[in-house]
Amino acid sequence: MKKILFTILALAVLSLNNAVQATPEPEAKTETKVENTVMINGLVLDNATNETLAGAVITVDGQTIYSDLDGNFILKNVKPGKIKVKVSMISYVDQVLEIDANNASKIDVKLKQI
């Protein structure tokens, strides 16, 4: 009786082992999509005085950054092609620039006071 029970148990283990090995594991799909992006440097200035403006809000493609204490900003990971850059600051008129990101590596933005 023990031999029969042992044989049945051994067959069950072997069949489970074969079933596990027969089931292929799904391959992990690792799609790496590399997009070309560009970086644009800029400077925000007062139109009348040419003084740099710190804290201006620069928005492009949902990315929002602020100009530093010297009025400088860097737009990173910008998609090539035509883009709209919005620059705004309290007590100044908002300015929207349409630029070709392929050809623009540096832009100066002059804001007019309200």
C-alpha positions in Angstrom: 0.0 0.0 0.0 2.9 2.4 0.8 4.4 1.7 -2.6 1.2 2.6 -4.4 0.8 5.7 -2.3 4.4 6.7 -2.9 4.1 6.0 -6.7 0.9 8.2 -6.9 2.5 11.0 -4.9 5.7 10.8 -7.1 3.5 11.0 -10.3 1.6 13.9 -8.9 4.8 15.8 -8.2 6.2 15.0 -11.6 3.1 16.2 -13.4 3.0 19.4 -11.4 6.6 20.0 -12.2 6.0 19.5 -15.9 2.9 21.7 -15.9 4.9 24.5 -14.3 7.8 24.1 -16.8 5.3 23.9 -19.8 3.7 27.3 -18.9 5.9 29.9 -20.6 6.5 33.0 -18.5 5.4 36.2 -20.2 8.3 38.1 -21.5 8.7 41.5 -20.0 8.2 44.1 -22.7 10.7 46.8 -22.2 10.1 49.5 -24.8 12.5 52.2 -24.6 11.3 55.2 -26.6 14.0 57.8 -27.0 12.7 61.1 -28.2 14.9 63.9 -29.4 14.6 66.9 -27.2 16.3 70.3 -27.2 17.3 72.7 -24.5 16.6 76.4 -24.7 18.3 79.1 -22.6 16.5 82.4 -22.0 16.6 85.7 -20.3 13.7 87.8 -19.1 14.1 91.6 -19.2 12.1 94.7 -18.5 11.3 96.4 -21.8 11.9 99.9 -20.7 15.0 99.6 -18.4 16.6 96.3 -19.8 16.9 95.2 -16.1 16.7 91.4 -15.6 13.5 90.1 -14.0 13.7 87.5 -11.3 10.7 85.2 -10.7 9.0 85.4 -14.0 6.9 82.4 -14.8 7.8 80.6 -18.1 5.4 77.9 -19.4 5.9 75.6 -22.3 4.2 72.2 -23.0 2.9 72.0 -19.5 6.3 72.6 -18.0 6.5 75.6 -15.7 9.7 77.1 -14.5 10.8 80.5 -13.0 13.6 82.8 -14.0 16.4 83.0 -11.5 17.7 86.0 -9.6 19.5 87.2 -12.8 16.5 86.7 -15.0 17.9 83.5 -16.6 15.9 80.3 -17.3 16.5 77.0 -19.0 13.8 75.0 -20.8 14.9 71.3 -20.7 13.4 68.4 -22.7 11.6 70.5 -25.2 10.2 68.7 -28.2 11.6 69.9 -31.5 9.5 71.9 -33.7 7.3 75.0 -33.2 6.4 75.7 -29.6 4.6 78.4 -27.7 6.4 79.9 -24.7 4.3 82.0 -22.3 6.2 84.4 -20.0 4.3 86.2 -17.3 5.0 88.2 -14.2 3.0 90.3 -11.8 2.6 93.9 -13.0 3.7 93.0 -16.5 1.8 92.2 -19.6 2.0 88.4 -20.5 3.9 87.6 -23.6 3.5 84.5 -25.7 6.2 83.7 -28.2 6.0 81.1 -30.9 9.5 79.8 -31.6 11.1 77.1 -33.6 12.8 74.9 -31.0 15.0 73.4 -33.7 16.7 76.7 -34.4 16.4 78.5 -31.0 19.1 77.9 -28.4 18.8 81.3 -26.6 15.8 83.6 -26.4 15.4 87.0 -24.8 12.0 88.0 -23.6 11.2 91.7 -22.9 8.1 92.3 -20.8 6.2 95.6 -20.7 4.9 97.0 -17.4 1.2 97.4 -17.1 
